[in-house]
Amino acid sequence: MRYPVFRIGAELTACGNAHRRSIVERHFHEHSQNQHARVGSLAFGAALAVAPFAIADTDITSTIDSEIASLNTLFQGEADLAGVGNDVATNGANSFDTIPLADAPNASPFNAFDYELYGINPAGTAAFAPASANVFNGALANFDNAYNVELYALLNGGDLTAGNDLFVVPSDGPLQGIGVSGPAAEVAQNCLTIGWDDLLGYFDIPST
């Protein structure tokens, strides 16, 4: 199983904020490009789902590995900006990178990396085991989860993806509290809802 406006703290300088915004903009640009590239795959998967033949157990490993690599790159970049990049631990191929809790405390006093990972108010969102799945307070990982659930269902006749295809975001608890049972569309929607709440938390906006 896989591992499982901006008001930054006084630690961040104007230069740091500019670099940080650059990383945010670059990732979302790349993420948008990736999603556009995936549209063709989704359409093809939909065709397979209704075709008179079936391809059993089509996995989505390459998609998941790409998502993990993207999150690890963002995590390393943010750690470098915060001056703790040398402490990032890689955990083998296709696993989330981690960092010691001392470099991103889950209790006050918080540091620059906390604000980069969790947003405006780390006190309400900081994880006990900081990892690349926590980038943007875990929002990106949960959006990836929603996509993965739907993609797997399209490629496998509506079947729900196995639990090990869902990312565990440490601050959200095991399997983000969504479980791995029920209709795929419902599970995907739950992932989107949790991801949206994570993003609101990053900006310290109460969810409704």
Secondary structure, 3 states (H helix, E strand, C coil): CCCCCCCCCCCCCHHHHHHHHHHHHHHHHHHHHHHHHHHHHHHHHHHHHHCCCCCCCCCCHHHHHHHHHHHHHHHHHHHHHCCCHHHCECCCCCCCCECCHHHCCCCCCCCHHHHHHHCCCHHHCCCCCCEHHHHHHHHHHHHHHHHHHHHHHHHCCCCCCCHHHCCCCHHHCHHHHCCCCCCHHHHHHHHHHHHHHHHHHHCCCCCC
